[in-house]
Amino acid sequence: MPSSEKFRDHVLQQFKGELRVTTRKMMGEYILYADGKIFGGIYDDRLLVKPVAAALAMLPGAKKQLPYEGARPMLRMTNEQIEDSKFLAKLLDAMLPEVPAPKAKKK
């Protein structure tokens, strides 16, 4: 089931003030970027983030879920966490230094 634009818009609204957060639609889902780095995505109307050390520390009870078949597990954020825009900003600031930069494209 593809993610809805309504849910994507809601998640982006919760990142208010974080203009560096953008999305890119891919096969009905949304990849989340910040400062050019992929830090998570919206899959089946679930907000999932990469399981870097900072995210694991800040989301100790988060369930690991697959965004799609064959992918690596990611951490699912709860509705309460999504609604806390200050927490989202802190999580993003903590995660970004640990998220790898995008790979250079081959020519």
N, C-alpha and C positions, 0 to 999 in steps of 0.2 A: 504494500500500500504506500503510495507516494506521500510525502509530507505536504501539509497544506501551507499556502502562503500566509494564512492567518496565524498559524503557530510560528512560522518564521518571523513575521512582523512583530509578534509578541516578544519573542526571544530578543530580537534586535532592540526593541523598546526597553527591555530590562538592562541592556548594555548602554543605556543612555549616558551620554558624556564620553563614551568610548567610541569616538568617530573612526578609530582605526579598525573597528570590527566590520567586516564585510562578508557577503556570502556569494557563492557561485552555485547556480543550479546544475546538478549533474544527475541524470537518469531519475528524475523525480524527487531527488533529495537535495540537501543544501550543505555544501562544504563551508565551514567557518574559518575565516582568515583574520589575523591581527598582525599588523606590521609585516605583511607579506608571508607570514607563516601559517600553516594549517594547524589549528589547535583543537579542532573538533568538528562536529557536524550535527545536522538535524536529520534523523533517520526515522521514518515511520512516526513522525511527531514526537520523537524522543530527543532530548539534548544529550549528546555524548561528547566527552572530551578525552584527549589522549591521556594514557595512564603514566604520565611522567611523575617523578618523585614528589614534586610540589603538589600536584593534584591528588596523589595518593595520601599525602599528609593532611591536606585540607578536606578531603572527602573520605574519611576512614571507613565509613559504612557503605560506600557506594558499590553497587553491583556491577560486575563486569558483564558487558553484553556485546554481542556481535552487531555491528552496524548493518552488515549484509553477509550472506553466505561466503565463506572463504576469506573474510577479513580478520584482522587482529582484534581482540577484545578491547573495548573502550569502557570508560566509566560513565554510568548513567546518572544524570543529575535529577534530583527529586523536584517536584513542583515547588516545594517550599524554598529550595535553593535557587531555583529560577526566578522566583518572585523577589529575592533579596539582591537588589542591584548593587549594593555596596559589597556584598560577598562576591558577586560575579566579577567586579572590578579588581578586588584583592586576588581572587583566584587567577585571573588573567595576568596580572602583574607578576605573580609568583611563577606561573607556568612558562611564560614566554622565553625567559632566558634558557630554559631546558628544552624547548621545542626546536628541533633541527630546522635550519634554513632550507628553503626549497632547493632541490638539486638543479644544477645547470642543465638546460636542454641541449641535447646533442644536435649538431648541425648536419 
